[in-house]
Amino acid sequence: MGKIKVESCEIEGLKVITPTVFGDERGYFMETYHYEEYKANGIPQEFVQDNQSASKKGVLRGLHFQKQYPQDKLVRVITGEVFDVAVDLRKGSPTFGKWFGAVLSAENKKQFFIPKNFAHGFIVLSDYAEFVYKCSDFYHPDDEGGIAFDDPDIGIDWPMPEGYTKADLIISEKDKKWGGLKAFKELM
C-alpha cells in the first residue's frame, strides 16, 4: 500500500490522485490503477469500461454526463496537458452547480476521480493530448446529457491555450447546443 497520494477537493467526492513514480536512467514505472489501493483510499468503485481520446490544442470537450446510467470516472492524460473540470449535479448537494478543475498532464501523471452525477469536460492546453479514463458503467449513447461549458451560472474559469481566445476554441456542434444549469434544474 501507499503507492498513491489522494487529495480531497473542496467539493465532496472529487479526488486528485498522484501515483508514486519509480524512475531511473531507463525511464519510469508506475501503477495506474490497483483496486485494493484505490479502495483503501476511499475509491471503491469497480470500473467496466476504458476509453481513450486524442485532441489537438484548443479542443474543448464537454460538459457531459449520463442521465439514467451515471458513471464514476477516473481520468488521466498520457500525452500532453489538459485542464479537466467536474461540475456537481447531485440533487440536494450543498455544492450543486459548483465546479472544480485540475491540470492533468503526461508530466505530472495526476489522475482525477469524478463520482456519479457530475458533469465532466476538459480543454486541451498543449499542441496535442491523449486522454484516458475508466468508467463504472457502460456508455449509453441515448442517455447522454450536457451543460454549456460557458454557462455564466457555473462560471468556469477555463484557461486558454497559449495564443487562443474563446472564439478560437474547437467545440463540437453537439456541445455548442447544450443548455445551462437553469435548464438542467428544470428537468430534475
C-alpha positions as CSV (number, residue, x, y, z in Angstrom):
1,M,0.0,0.0,0.0
2,G,1.0,3.7,-0.1
3,K,1.6,3.8,-3.9
4,I,-0.8,6.7,-4.4
5,K,-1.4,10.1,-2.7
6,V,-5.1,11.1,-2.7
7,E,-6.1,14.7,-2.2
8,S,-9.8,15.5,-1.5
9,C,-11.1,18.6,-3.2
10,E,-13.4,21.4,-1.9
11,I,-16.3,19.6,-3.5
12,E,-17.1,16.3,-1.6
13,G,-16.4,13.2,-3.6
14,L,-13.9,14.7,-6.1
15,K,-10.3,13.5,-5.6
16,V,-6.9,14.2,-7.3
17,I,-4.6,11.3,-7.2
18,T,-0.8,11.4,-7.6
19,P,0.8,8.0,-8.2
20,T,4.2,7.0,-7.0
21,V,6.6,7.0,-10.0
22,F,9.7,4.8,-9.9
23,G,12.3,6.2,-12.3
24,D,15.9,5.7,-13.2
25,E,18.1,6.1,-16.3
26,R,15.9,3.7,-18.3
27,G,12.7,5.7,-17.8
28,Y,9.9,5.1,-15.2
29,F,7.3,2.7,-13.9
30,M,4.0,3.4,-12.1
31,E,0.8,1.6,-11.3
32,T,-2.1,3.5,-13.0
33,Y,-4.7,1.6,-11.1
34,H,-4.9,-1.0,-8.3
35,Y,-8.3,-1.8,-7.0
36,E,-7.2,-2.5,-3.4
37,E,-5.1,0.6,-3.2
38,Y,-7.9,2.8,-4.5
39,K,-10.4,1.2,-2.2
40,A,-8.2,1.8,0.8
41,N,-8.1,5.4,-0.2
42,G,-11.9,5.9,-0.4
43,I,-12.4,5.0,-4.1
44,P,-14.1,1.5,-4.0
45,Q,-15.7,1.8,-7.4
46,E,-15.3,-1.0,-9.9
47,F,-14.7,0.0,-13.5
48,V,-16.2,-1.8,-16.5
49,Q,-15.0,0.3,-19.5
50,D,-11.8,2.1,-20.5
51,N,-11.9,5.0,-23.1
52,Q,-9.2,7.0,-24.8
53,S,-9.4,10.1,-26.9
54,A,-6.9,12.3,-28.8
55,S,-7.4,16.0,-29.3
56,K,-5.5,18.9,-30.6
57,K,-4.8,22.2,-29.0
58,G,-7.8,24.3,-28.3
59,V,-10.3,21.5,-28.3
60,L,-12.9,21.7,-25.5
61,R,-15.0,18.6,-24.8
62,G,-18.0,18.8,-22.5
63,L,-19.6,19.3,-20.2
64,H,-21.0,15.7,-20.4
65,F,-22.9,13.3,-18.1
66,Q,-25.1,10.2,-18.4
67,K,-28.7,10.8,-17.2
68,Q,-30.1,7.4,-16.2
69,Y,-26.8,5.5,-16.1
70,P,-24.4,7.8,-14.4
71,Q,-20.7,6.9,-14.3
72,D,-17.9,7.3,-11.9
73,K,-14.8,8.3,-13.9
74,L,-11.1,8.0,-13.2
75,V,-9.3,10.2,-15.8
76,R,-5.7,11.0,-16.7
77,V,-3.6,12.3,-19.5
78,I,-0.9,10.2,-21.2
79,T,0.3,12.7,-23.7
80,G,0.2,16.5,-23.5
81,E,-1.8,18.6,-21.0
82,V,-5.4,19.4,-20.3
83,F,-7.4,21.4,-17.8
84,D,-10.1,19.0,-16.5
85,V,-13.3,20.1,-14.9
86,A,-16.1,18.5,-12.9
87,V,-19.4,20.2,-12.1
88,D,-21.6,19.0,-9.2
89,L,-25.1,18.0,-10.5
90,R,-26.1,15.9,-7.4
91,K,-29.6,16.7,-6.4
92,G,-29.6,18.2,-2.9
93,S,-25.9,18.7,-2.7
94,P,-24.7,21.8,-0.9
95,T,-22.2,22.3,-3.7
96,F,-24.7,21.8,-6.6
97,G,-23.6,23.8,-9.6
98,K,-20.1,24.4,-8.3
99,W,-17.1,23.3,-10.3
100,F,-13.5,22.2,-9.6
101,G,-10.7,22.0,-12.2
102,A,-7.3,20.4,-12.2
103,V,-4.4,20.4,-14.7
104,L,-3.7,16.8,-15.8
105,S,-0.6,16.1,-17.9
106,A,1.7,13.4,-19.0
107,E,4.4,15.2,-17.0
108,N,2.5,15.4,-13.6
109,K,0.8,12.0,-14.1
110,K,-2.1,13.1,-11.9
111,Q,-5.5,11.4,-12.1
112,F,-8.9,12.9,-11.3
113,F,-11.7,10.9,-9.8
114,I,-15.1,12.1,-10.6
115,P,-18.1,10.4,-9.0
116,K,-21.5,9.8,-10.5
117,N,-23.8,12.8,-11.1
118,F,-21.1,15.3,-12.1
119,A,-20.8,16.8,-15.5
120,H,-17.3,16.5,-16.9
121,G,-15.2,18.3,-19.6
122,F,-11.7,19.4,-20.5
123,I,-9.8,21.8,-22.7
124,V,-6.5,20.9,-24.4
125,L,-3.7,23.2,-23.4
126,S,-0.8,21.5,-25.3
127,D,-0.4,21.1,-29.0
128,Y,-1.9,17.6,-28.7
129,A,-3.2,15.5,-25.9
130,E,-4.3,11.9,-25.3
131,F,-6.8,11.4,-22.6
132,V,-7.7,8.1,-21.0
133,Y,-10.4,7.2,-18.5
134,K,-12.1,4.4,-16.7
135,C,-15.9,4.3,-16.2
136,S,-18.0,2.4,-13.7
137,D,-20.9,1.9,-16.2
138,F,-21.1,1.4,-19.9
139,Y,-21.7,4.3,-22.2
140,H,-25.3,4.5,-23.4
141,P,-25.4,6.9,-26.4
142,D,-29.1,7.6,-26.0
143,D,-28.6,8.6,-22.3
144,E,-26.1,11.4,-22.8
145,G,-26.7,14.8,-21.3
146,G,-24.7,18.0,-21.2
147,I,-24.4,21.5,-19.9
148,A,-23.0,24.5,-21.7
149,F,-19.3,24.8,-21.0
150,D,-19.6,28.6,-20.8
151,D,-22.7,28.8,-18.6
152,P,-22.4,32.0,-16.5
153,D,-24.3,30.4,-13.7
154,I,-21.5,27.9,-13.3
155,G,-18.7,30.4,-14.2
156,I,-15.9,28.0,-15.0
157,D,-12.6,29.9,-15.4
158,W,-11.3,28.0,-18.4
159,P,-7.6,28.7,-19.0
160,M,-7.0,29.4,-22.7
161,P,-4.2,27.7,-24.6
162,E,-1.4,30.0,-25.4
163,G,-2.4,32.3,-28.3
164,Y,-6.1,31.3,-28.1
165,T,-9.2,33.2,-27.2
166,K,-12.7,31.7,-26.6
167,A,-13.5,32.4,-30.2
168,D,-10.7,30.1,-31.3
169,L,-11.8,27.1,-29.4
170,I,-12.8,23.9,-31.2
171,I,-16.1,22.7,-29.9
172,S,-18.4,20.1,-31.4
173,E,-21.8,21.1,-32.7
174,K,-23.4,19.0,-30.1
175,D,-21.5,20.7,-27.3
176,K,-22.4,24.1,-28.6
177,K,-26.2,23.3,-28.2
178,W,-26.3,22.2,-24.5
179,G,-28.4,24.4,-22.2
180,G,-27.3,25.9,-19.0
181,L,-27.7,24.9,-15.3
182,K,-31.1,26.5,-15.1
183,A,-32.5,24.3,-17.8
184,F,-30.9,21.3,-16.1
185,K,-32.6,22.2,-12.8
186,E,-36.0,22.4,-14.5
187,L,-35.6,18.7,-15.6
188,M,-34.7,17.4,-12.2
